[in-house]
Amino acid sequence: RGSILLTSNKSFGEWGELMGDPILATAILDRLLHHSHIVNIRGNSYRLREKMRTGAYGSPSTT
């Protein structure tokens, strides 16, 4: 046995739409979440913050 670390930017409620089958998503989540520890991280991404600071993130310029 070993540990598994799984990350997602989607909420559990969005997995059904993401996988195209809500029943399958529920079964997968049921197995993944049994005996698991869930860590919710909120806030802006450090990468996004750095891109915004340097001006590398934004809408494409039109000429």
C-alpha positions as CSV (number, residue, x, y, z in Angstrom):
1,R,0.0,0.0,0.0
2,G,1.1,3.5,-0.6
3,S,-0.1,7.1,-0.7
4,I,-1.8,8.8,-3.6
5,L,-1.9,12.6,-4.1
6,L,-4.6,13.7,-6.5
7,T,-5.2,17.4,-7.4
8,S,-8.0,19.0,-9.4
9,N,-9.2,22.5,-10.1
10,K,-12.7,21.2,-10.4
11,S,-15.1,20.7,-7.5
12,F,-16.5,17.3,-6.8
13,G,-19.9,18.4,-8.2
14,E,-18.3,19.2,-11.6
15,W,-16.7,15.7,-12.0
16,G,-19.9,14.2,-13.5
17,E,-19.9,16.8,-16.3
18,L,-16.2,16.5,-16.8
19,M,-16.4,12.7,-17.2
20,G,-19.6,12.7,-19.2
21,D,-21.3,10.3,-16.8
22,P,-22.5,11.4,-13.3
23,I,-22.9,7.8,-12.1
24,L,-19.4,6.8,-13.1
25,A,-18.0,10.0,-11.5
26,T,-19.9,9.2,-8.2
27,A,-18.5,5.7,-8.1
28,I,-14.9,7.0,-8.7
29,L,-15.3,9.7,-6.1
30,D,-16.8,7.2,-3.6
31,R,-13.7,5.0,-3.9
32,L,-11.2,7.9,-3.9
33,L,-12.7,9.7,-0.9
34,H,-13.1,6.6,1.3
35,H,-10.5,7.0,4.1
36,S,-9.1,10.1,2.4
37,H,-8.0,13.5,3.7
38,I,-9.3,16.5,1.7
39,V,-7.3,19.7,1.7
40,N,-9.1,22.7,0.1
41,I,-6.7,25.4,-1.0
42,R,-8.2,28.7,-1.8
43,G,-6.7,31.8,-3.3
44,N,-4.9,32.9,-6.4
45,S,-2.2,30.8,-8.0
46,Y,1.4,31.9,-7.4
47,R,2.1,31.4,-11.1
48,L,-0.8,33.6,-12.1
49,R,0.1,36.3,-9.6
50,E,3.7,36.4,-11.0
51,K,2.5,36.6,-14.6
52,M,0.1,39.4,-13.6
53,R,2.9,41.2,-11.8
54,T,5.2,41.1,-14.8
55,G,2.5,41.9,-17.3
56,A,2.8,38.5,-19.1
57,Y,-0.9,37.7,-18.4
58,G,-3.7,39.5,-20.1
59,S,-5.9,39.6,-23.1
60,P,-4.2,39.4,-26.5
61,S,-3.6,42.8,-28.0
62,T,-5.3,43.6,-31.3
63,T,-3.6,45.6,-33.9
